[in-house]
Amino acid sequence: MFLIFSLRGVSLIVQSTLRDGPFLHIPIEQRLEMGIWDGMIRVSTGLEDVEDLIADFDAALALL
């Protein structure tokens, strides 16, 4: 399990709930009850401008 802490950081962190993150130790049934399912993507933002975030996600999703 990988826990990612960003104290006083200003960076964007994107995690897959399926592969890493703080939810791996929780049984799937309990995660589903919490509304956390495999394949979700967790996004933790820093101080980025919201328009910059939207543009970055649009550019990344266009590559799929």
Residue pairs with C-beta under 8 A, 6 or more apart in sequence:
1 20
1 21
1 22
1 24
1 25
2 20
2 21
3 21
3 22
4 13
4 15
4 21
4 44
6 13
6 44
6 46
9 46
10 46
10 47
10 48
11 46
12 43
12 44
12 45
12 46
12 48
12 53
12 56
13 42
13 43
13 44
14 41
14 42
14 43
14 44
15 21
15 41
15 42
15 44
16 39
16 40
16 41
16 42
17 23
17 31
17 36
17 37
17 38
17 39
17 40
17 41
17 42
18 38
18 39
18 40
21 42
23 31
23 36
26 34
26 36
28 38
31 37
31 38
45 53
